[in-house]
Amino acid sequence: IDANGSIVEDPICYRDERTASAMEQVFALLPREEIYARTGIQFLKLNTLFQLFAHRQAGLPANTAKLLLIPDLVNFLLTGTAVTEYTNATTTQLVHAATGSWDQDLIERLQFPTGLFAEIVMAGTELGALKLELAEELRLQNVRVIAPATHDTGSAVAGAPLQDGWAYISSGTWSLVGVELEGPLINAEVARENFTNEGGVFGTIRFLKNVMGLWVLESCRREWLERGLAVDYEVLISEVAARDDFSALLYPDDTRLFNPQSMNAAIVEQLAETGQSVSDEPVAITKAILDSLALRYASVIRTIERLTGKTVNGIQIVGGGSQNVYLNQATANATGKPVLAGPVEATVIGNVLVQAVASGRCVSLFEARRHVAANLSLRRFDPQPSSDWKIAAQRFAEIEARF
């Protein structure tokens, strides 16, 4: 936005070749080890740091006054207050993990305009009244706008009724697998594992890893539909549950599975490299995908336990993927830990809970989460250990080690 609060340029998202090039150039200016030590954020090409670097090279608009992330732009249009909410700000990889503020030294060394970044505020901050013209148009009186956790996973984790010592999986297109910490965990081993320390609500840190999610399955389903195959989701999952074989396993975080021309072909290619094959029927491929996701979750959970030195007692799965009964049970089997599934709309619930705490309707996030747990029906999945799952875990570990 410019100094008058007008939008001076539509959002630009640089990806692929431009951000890959930007990453190389940023690392020439600042070692990746230093960036991680300062921010604690995992390296992804889509991080704002690299997109903004590419944008600066292409040329920022001359009259730019402030950079606003999309949720902050929405809040600005509602209230006229230009700030950046903390949970989303941290994912830019430009916030100092220890202070929770913009890392000015990092910003200056990357030659970003120092005045570009708006003040960081915490989730639960009141941003002001709804603009008068909006209030009149919508016939709303005395409406105050409170900043939620504007990062979708930040709100989803806030809305997850986590029990003490439990991990979470925000399950959808991607899977975000992590635990809630009281402060960032940054060291060389954590950096090697590429875990991230994203800001949470009310003084928490979302210590997590991005894992591939149901994007793989949905991409396959789209291809099957184009081929005229009947792939009703519920029927597919039911038929998968009726099978007890582990004919094929794949590594879900293979970059070839991120956006291939054909997901089915990419899966076949990876399986061939590990000496495996699978029938091209949807049920067989679906089972391979879901079993592999569950085993990957288990691997990440074990890594979390090793890095934090704490045992994970159970797993809360939230988001749209929590409706996948087979994957929920497979996750319990693969991890050996109980799973609670739901709520599906955890992001919406987390938004409301932050507002409830900020407005005094709940005294704490703990109380708000307990209210959710008491008023929603969550389905529990207990581990069903078997020799087949143990053998599958050994096979998966060998496959994972190749990547």
MARLUMRO-7330 format. One record per residue (C-alpha): residue number from 1; residue in three letters; x negated, y negated, z negated. Coordinates in steps of 0.2 Angstrom, whole numbers, always signed. Layout:
PT   n res    c1    c2    c3
PT NUM ALA     X     Y     Z
...
! end
This chain:
PT   n res    c1    c2    c3
PT   1 ILE    +0    +0    +0
PT   2 ASP    -5   -18    +2
PT   3 ALA    -6   -32   -10
PT   4 ASN   +12   -36    -7
PT   5 GLY   +17   -18   -11
PT   6 SER   +21   -13    +8
PT   7 ILE   +16    +3   +15
PT   8 VAL    +2    -1   +27
PT   9 GLU    -1   +16   +34
PT  10 ASP    +8   +33   +35
PT  11 PRO    +0   +47   +25
PT  12 ILE   -14   +56   +35
PT  13 CYS   -20   +73   +31
PT  14 TYR   -36   +78   +38
PT  15 ARG   -39   +97   +39
PT  16 ASP   -50  +111   +47
PT  17 GLU   -64  +104   +57
PT  18 ARG   -64   +86   +50
PT  19 THR   -63   +91   +32
PT  20 ALA   -76  +105   +34
PT  21 SER   -87   +92   +42
PT  22 ALA   -83   +80   +28
PT  23 MET   -87   +93   +15
PT  24 GLU  -105   +95   +22
PT  25 GLN  -108   +77   +22
PT  26 VAL  -102   +74    +5
PT  27 PHE  -113   +88    -1
PT  28 ALA  -128   +79    +7
PT  29 LEU  -124   +64    -4
PT  30 LEU  -119   +74   -20
PT  31 PRO  -124   +92   -24
PT  32 ARG  -108  +102   -26
PT  33 GLU  -115  +108   -43
PT  34 GLU  -114   +90   -49
PT  35 ILE   -97   +87   -42
PT  36 TYR   -90  +102   -51
PT  37 ALA   -99   +98   -67
PT  38 ARG   -91   +81   -67
PT  39 THR   -73   +86   -62
PT  40 GLY   -71  +104   -65
PT  41 ILE   -61  +106   -50
PT  42 GLN   -62  +120   -37
PT  43 PHE   -68  +116   -20
PT  44 LEU   -55  +117    -6
PT  45 LYS   -55  +108   +11
PT  46 LEU   -39  +100    +7
PT  47 ASN   -45   +91    -9
PT  48 THR   -42   +72    -8
PT  49 LEU   -60   +69   -10
PT  50 PHE   -64   +77    +7
PT  51 GLN   -49   +70   +16
PT  52 LEU   -52   +52    +9
PT  53 PHE   -70   +54   +15
PT  54 ALA   -65   +58   +32
PT  55 HIS   -52   +44   +32
PT  56 ARG   -65   +31   +26
PT  57 GLN   -76   +37   +41
PT  58 ALA   -62   +35   +53
PT  59 GLY   -58   +18   +45
PT  60 LEU   -46   +13   +31
PT  61 PRO   -34    -1   +35
PT  62 ALA   -42   -18   +32
PT  63 ASN   -27   -24   +21
PT  64 THR   -26    -8   +10
PT  65 ALA   -25   -13    -9
PT  66 LYS   -20    +4   -17
PT  67 LEU   -20   +22   -13
PT  68 LEU    -5   +31   -19
PT  69 LEU    -2   +50   -19
PT  70 ILE   +15   +55   -12
PT  71 PRO   +24   +57   -29
PT  72 ASP   +17   +41   -35
PT  73 LEU   +23   +32   -20
PT  74 VAL   +40   +39   -24
PT  75 ASN   +39   +32   -41
PT  76 PHE   +33   +15   -34
PT  77 LEU   +48   +14   -22
PT  78 LEU   +59   +17   -37
PT  79 THR   +51    +5   -49
PT  80 GLY   +38    -6   -41
PT  81 THR   +25    +1   -53
PT  82 ALA    +9    +7   -44
PT  83 VAL    +1   +20   -55
PT  84 THR    -6   +38   -52
PT  85 GLU    +0   +52   -64
PT  86 TYR   -13   +62   -72
PT  87 THR    -9   +80   -67
PT  88 ASN    -9   +76   -48
PT  89 ALA   -24   +64   -50
PT  90 THR   -35   +78   -56
PT  91 THR   -33   +88   -41
PT  92 THR   -41   +74   -30
PT  93 GLN   -58   +80   -37
PT  94 LEU   -61   +62   -41
PT  95 VAL   -56   +62   -60
PT  96 HIS   -70   +64   -73
PT  97 ALA   -64   +80   -83
PT  98 ALA   -71   +74  -100
PT  99 THR   -63   +56   -99
PT 100 GLY   -47   +59   -89
PT 101 SER   -51   +43   -79
PT 102 TRP   -57   +40   -62
PT 103 ASP   -75   +44   -60
PT 104 GLN   -81   +27   -55
PT 105 ASP   -99   +33   -52
PT 106 LEU   -93   +47   -41
PT 107 ILE   -82   +35   -31
PT 108 GLU   -96   +22   -29
PT 109 ARG  -108   +35   -23
PT 110 LEU   -96   +41   -10
PT 111 GLN   -93   +23    -5
PT 112 PHE   -75   +22    -8
PT 113 PRO   -68    +5   -12
PT 114 THR   -68    +4   -31
PT 115 GLY   -52    -5   -32
PT 116 LEU   -42    +7   -21
PT 117 PHE   -37   +18   -36
PT 118 ALA   -22   +14   -47
PT 119 GLU   -22   +16   -65
PT 120 ILE   -20   +34   -71
PT 121 VAL    -5   +37   -83
PT 122 MET    +0   +53   -92
PT 123 ALA   +15   +63   -89
PT 124 GLY   +29   +56  -100
PT 125 THR   +24   +38   -97
PT 126 GLU   +39   +27   -94
PT 127 LEU   +36   +17   -78
PT 128 GLY   +50    +5   -80
PT 129 ALA   +68    +2   -74
PT 130 LEU   +76    +8   -58
PT 131 LYS   +74    -7   -46
PT 132 LEU   +90   -18   -47
PT 133 GLU   +94   -16   -28
PT 134 LEU   +94    +3   -30
PT 135 ALA  +103    +3   -47
PT 136 GLU  +117    -7   -38
PT 137 GLU  +118    +4   -23
PT 138 LEU  +118   +20   -33
PT 139 ARG  +129   +12   -46
PT 140 LEU  +117   +17   -60
PT 141 GLN  +115    +6   -75
PT 142 ASN  +101    +6   -88
PT 143 VAL   +91   +20   -79
PT 144 ARG   +73   +21   -84
PT 145 VAL   +60   +31   -74
PT 146 ILE   +48   +42   -83
PT 147 ALA   +33   +50   -74
PT 148 PRO   +34   +69   -74
PT 149 ALA   +20   +80   -71
PT 150 THR   +20   +75   -52
PT 151 HIS    +9   +90   -47
PT 152 ASP   +22  +104   -43
PT 153 THR   +12  +117   -53
PT 154 GLY    +9  +105   -67
PT 155 SER   +28  +104   -69
PT 156 ALA   +30  +123   -66
PT 157 VAL   +18  +127   -80
PT 158 ALA   +27  +114   -91
PT 159 GLY   +43  +123   -88
PT 160 ALA   +36  +140   -91
PT 161 PRO   +41  +146  -109
PT 162 LEU   +24  +153  -112
PT 163 GLN   +21  +163  -127
PT 164 ASP    +4  +162  -137
PT 165 GLY   -10  +170  -128
PT 166 TRP    +0  +173  -112
PT 167 ALA    -6  +169   -94
PT 168 TYR    +5  +162   -80
PT 169 ILE    +7  +165   -62
PT 170 SER   +16  +152   -52
PT 171 SER   +22  +163   -38
PT 172 GLY   +27  +157   -21
PT 173 THR   +18  +154    -4
PT 174 TRP    +2  +153   -15
PT 175 SER    +0  +161   -32
PT 176 LEU    -8  +150   -46
PT 177 VAL   -15  +162   -59
PT 178 GLY   -21  +154   -75
PT 179 VAL   -20  +150   -93
PT 180 GLU   -16  +134  -103
PT 181 LEU   -31  +127  -112
PT 182 GLU   -34  +113  -124
PT 183 GLY   -48  +106  -115
PT 184 PRO   -58  +109   -99
PT 185 LEU   -70  +124   -97
PT 186 ILE   -84  +120   -86
PT 187 ASN  -100  +130   -84
PT 188 ALA  -111  +138   -71
PT 189 GLU  -101  +155   -72
PT 190 VAL   -84  +146   -70
PT 191 ALA   -91  +137   -55
PT 192 ARG   -97  +153   -47
PT 193 GLU   -79  +160   -49
PT 194 ASN   -72  +144   -42
PT 195 PHE   -59  +141   -56
PT 196 THR   -51  +124   -58
PT 197 ASN   -47  +113   -73
PT 198 GLU   -32  +104   -67
PT 199 GLY   -23   +92   -79
PT 200 GLY    -8   +98   -88
PT 201 VAL    +5   +89   -99
PT 202 PHE    +3   +83  -116
PT 203 GLY   -16   +86  -118
PT 204 THR   -17  +103  -110
PT 205 ILE   -28  +109   -95
PT 206 ARG   -22  +121   -82
PT 207 PHE   -37  +133   -80
PT 208 LEU   -32  +143   -65
PT 209 LYS   -37  +151   -48
PT 210 ASN   -28  +149   -32
PT 211 VAL   -24  +166   -25
PT 212 MET   -15  +170    -9
PT 213 GLY    +4  +173   -12
PT 214 LEU   +19  +179    -2
PT 215 TRP   +14  +169   +13
PT 216 VAL    +6  +185   +20
PT 217 LEU   +23  +194   +18
PT 218 GLU   +33  +180   +25
PT 219 SER   +22  +178   +40
PT 220 CYS   +24  +196   +44
PT 221 ARG   +43  +195   +42
PT 222 ARG   +43  +181   +54
PT 223 GLU   +34  +192   +67
PT 224 TRP   +45  +207   +64
PT 225 LEU   +61  +196   +66
PT 226 GLU   +53  +190   +83
PT 227 ARG   +51  +208   +88
PT 228 GLY   +69  +211   +84
PT 229 LEU   +66  +222   +68
PT 230 ALA   +79  +222   +54
PT 231 VAL   +69  +216   +39
PT 232 ASP   +82  +211   +26
PT 233 TYR   +72  +206   +11
PT 234 GLU   +81  +215    -3
PT 235 VAL   +82  +231    +8
PT 236 LEU   +63  +230   +12
PT 237 ILE   +59  +228    -7
PT 238 SER   +70  +243   -11
PT 239 GLU   +62  +254    +2
PT 240 VAL   +45  +249    -4
PT 241 ALA   +50  +254   -22
PT 242 ALA   +55  +271   -17
PT 243 ARG   +38  +275   -11
PT 244 ASP   +24  +281   -22
PT 245 ASP    +9  +281   -10
PT 246 PHE    -5  +269    -9
PT 247 SER    -9  +272    +9
PT 248 ALA   -18  +255   +12
PT 249 LEU   -25  +241    +2
PT 250 LEU   -31  +224    +8
PT 251 TYR   -40  +209    +1
PT 252 PRO   -27  +195    +0
PT 253 ASP   -39  +180    -1
PT 254 ASP   -48  +184   +15
PT 255 THR   -48  +167   +24
PT 256 ARG   -42  +176   +40
PT 257 LEU   -25  +178   +32
PT 258 PHE   -23  +159   +28
PT 259 ASN   -15  +154   +45
PT 260 PRO   -19  +167   +59
PT 261 GLN   -10  +168   +76
PT 262 SER    -3  +185   +70
PT 263 MET    -3  +190   +52
PT 264 ASN    +0  +208   +57
PT 265 ALA   -15  +209   +68
PT 266 ALA   -26  +200   +55
PT 267 ILE   -21  +213   +42
PT 268 VAL   -25  +228   +54
PT 269 GLU   -42  +220   +58
PT 270 GLN   -46  +219   +40
PT 271 LEU   -40  +236   +36
PT 272 ALA   -51  +243   +50
PT 273 GLU   -67  +235   +43
PT 274 THR   -64  +245   +27
PT 275 GLY   -60  +261   +35
PT 276 GLN   -41  +260   +33
PT 277 SER   -26  +260   +44
PT 278 VAL    -8  +258   +41
PT 279 SER    +8  +262   +50
PT 280 ASP   +15  +247   +59
PT 281 GLU   +32  +249   +51
PT 282 PRO   +37  +235   +40
PT 283 VAL   +39  +245   +24
PT 284 ALA   +22  +252   +24
PT 285 ILE   +14  +235   +28
PT 286 THR   +25  +227   +14
PT 287 LYS   +19  +239    +1
PT 288 ALA    +1  +237    +6
PT 289 ILE    +3  +218    +4
PT 290 LEU   +12  +218   -13
PT 291 ASP    +1  +232   -21
PT 292 SER   -14  +222   -15
PT 293 LEU    -7  +205   -23
PT 294 ALA    -4  +214   -39
PT 295 LEU   -22  +221   -40
PT 296 ARG   -29  +204   -35
PT 297 TYR   -19  +196   -50
PT 298 ALA   -26  +210   -61
PT 299 SER   -44  +206   -56
PT 300 VAL   -41  +187   -58
PT 301 ILE   -34  +190   -76
PT 302 ARG   -49  +200   -81
PT 303 THR   -60  +186   -75
PT 304 ILE   -50  +174   -85
PT 305 GLU   -52  +185  -101
PT 306 ARG   -71  +186   -97
PT 307 LEU   -73  +167   -94
PT 308 THR   -63  +161  -109
PT 309 GLY   -68  +175  -121
PT 310 LYS   -49  +178  -125
PT 311 THR   -37  +192  -122
PT 312 VAL   -22  +189  -112
PT 313 ASN    -7  +196  -120
PT 314 GLY    +5  +195  -106
PT 315 ILE   +10  +186   -90
PT 316 GLN   +24  +174   -87
PT 317 ILE   +29  +174   -68
PT 318 VAL   +38  +158   -63
PT 319 GLY   +44  +152   -46
PT 320 GLY   +52  +160   -31
PT 321 GLY   +41  +175   -32
PT 322 SER   +47  +179   -49
PT 323 GLN   +63  +186   -40
PT 324 ASN   +52  +200   -32
PT 325 VAL   +56  +214   -43
PT 326 TYR   +43  +226   -35
PT 327 LEU   +29  +214   -37
PT 328 ASN   +33  +210   -55
PT 329 GLN   +33  +228   -60
PT 330 ALA   +17  +231   -49
PT 331 THR    +9  +216   -58
PT 332 ALA   +13  +224   -75
PT 333 ASN    +6  +241   -69
PT 334 ALA   -10  +234   -62
PT 335 THR   -14  +222   -76
PT 336 GLY    -8  +234   -90
PT 337 LYS    +1  +219   -98
PT 338 PRO   +20  +215  -100
PT 339 VAL   +27  +203   -88
PT 340 LEU   +42  +191   -90
PT 341 ALA   +49  +185   -74
PT 342 GLY   +57  +168   -73
PT 343 PRO   +63  +154   -72
PT 344 VAL   +64  +153   -54
PT 345 GLU   +66  +134   -54
PT 346 ALA   +52  +131   -66
PT 347 THR   +46  +115   -58
PT 348 VAL   +63  +107   -60
PT 349 ILE   +64  +113   -78
PT 350 GLY   +46  +106   -82
PT 351 ASN   +51   +89   -75
PT 352 VAL   +66   +89   -86
PT 353 LEU   +56   +95  -101
PT 354 VAL   +43   +81  -100
PT 355 GLN   +57   +68   -99
PT 356 ALA   +66   +76  -114
PT 357 VAL   +50   +75  -124
PT 358 ALA   +46   +58  -119
PT 359 SER   +63   +52  -123
PT 360 GLY   +63   +60  -140
PT 361 ARG   +76   +73  -137
PT 362 CYS   +63   +87  -140
PT 363 VAL   +49   +84  -153
PT 364 SER   +36   +93  -143
PT 365 LEU   +33  +104  -128
PT 366 PHE   +33  +119  -139
PT 367 GLU   +51  +115  -145
PT 368 ALA   +56  +112  -127
PT 369 ARG   +49  +128  -120
PT 370 ARG   +58  +138  -135
PT 371 HIS   +74  +130  -129
PT 372 VAL   +71  +136  -112
PT 373 ALA   +67  +154  -118
PT 374 ALA   +83  +154  -128
PT 375 ASN   +94  +148  -115
PT 376 LEU   +88  +158   -99
PT 377 SER   +89  +176   -96
PT 378 LEU   +71  +182   -92
PT 379 ARG   +68  +199   -86
PT 380 ARG   +54  +210   -94
PT 381 PHE   +43  +222   -85
PT 382 ASP   +32  +234   -96
PT 383 PRO   +17  +243   -89
PT 384 GLN   +20  +260   -82
PT 385 PRO    +2  +267   -81
PT 386 SER    -2  +281   -70
PT 387 SER   -17  +290   -62
PT 388 ASP   -12  +283   -45
PT 389 TRP   -13  +265   -51
PT 390 LYS   -30  +269   -58
PT 391 ILE   -36  +276   -42
PT 392 ALA   -29  +261   -32
PT 393 ALA   -38  +249   -44
PT 394 GLN   -55  +258   -40
PT 395 ARG   -51  +257   -22
PT 396 PHE   -47  +239   -23
PT 397 ALA   -62  +234   -33
PT 398 GLU   -73  +242   -19
PT 399 ILE   -63  +232    -6
PT 400 GLU   -64  +216   -16
PT 401 ALA   -83  +217   -18
PT 402 ARG   -85  +216    +1
PT 403 PHE   -79  +198    +1
! end
